[in-house]
């Protein structure tokens, strides 16, 4: 499991100076790879919220990961990046809930949080290195 969590981080470092085409061909697949587990963590985080706000948060999570799976450049840069902060909070909340419920231990929780951080780095690298990004 540790090996698969480190893979996206290695990708971020590898494509740091690469062109847009390489980023799209490498970063998006790496984000897709990590997204499945992070999506599960985010939905676990949604379940810890008050019932009256769960549905709205489920929709945010669902839309975010749909855009990531599609790999659409405009969708990632214009829509997904705006909801990533909330999705990240939910994923981290989900990991905390799994740790509290003893579904995972400290070491696994640290790896899951590391995967979220690595995804964040990949998403930021994709956004900041995009020549179409408007200030």
C-alpha positions, -999 to 999 in steps of 0.1 A, spaced: 0 0 0 28 24 8 43 20 -27 10 29 -44 7 60 -22 41 73 -30 36 69 -68 16 101 -73 42 121 -53 70 108 -75 50 118 -106 47 154 -93 84 156 -89 91 141 -123 68 164 -143 77 196 -124 95 211 -154 76 192 -181 54 208 -207 17 210 -207 13 179 -228 34 158 -204 15 172 -174 -18 162 -190 -5 128 -199 11 122 -165 -5 143 -138 -41 137 -147 -36 99 -147 -17 101 -114 -46 122 -99 -71 97 -112 -51 69 -95 -51 86 -61 -87 99 -65 -105 66 -58 -92 63 -22 -95 100 -15 -131 99 -28 -139 72 -3 -123 92 25 -143 123 15 -176 104 15 -166 90 49 -161 126 60 -196 136 46 -211 109 68 -198 127 99 -216 159 91 -251 169 103 -278 153 82 -291 185 68 -258 193 50 -248 159 39 -265 159 5 -250 192 -6 -215 179 4 -221 146 -13 -228 166 -45 -196 186 -41 -176 154 -37 -193 137 -66 -188 166 -90 -152 171 -81 -142 135 -87 -163 133 -119 -143 162 -133 -110 145 -122 -120 112 -138 -130 131 -170 -96 148 -171 -110 178 -187 -85 207 -186 -110 235 -183 -131 216 -158 -101 209 -136 -88 245 -138 -121 263 -136 -143 241 -115 -125 214 -96 -99 237 -81 -126 258 -65 -141 228 -47 -109 211 -38 -105 229 -5 -139 215 7 -132 181 -7 -98 180 10 -114 190 44 -140 162 40 -113 136 30 -92 146 61 -123 144 82 -130 109 68 -95 97 77 -99 111 112 -133 93 116 -117 60 104 -90 65 129 -114 73 157 -136 43 148 -104 22 148 -110 12 111 -74 22 105 -44 27 128 -21 56 132 3 45 105 -24 39 79 -40 72 87 -7 89 82 -4 73 48 -39 83 38 -33 119 49 -1 117 29 -20 106 -2 -43 136 2 -13 159 5 3 143 -26 -29 148 -45 -30 184 -35 6 189 -48 -3 172 -81 -34 193 -85 -15 225 -77 13 215 -101 -12 210 -128 -29 243 -122 1 265 -117 20 251 -146 -9 255 -170 -2 282 -196 -39 289 -199 -42 299 -162 -55 334 -158 -45 354 -127 
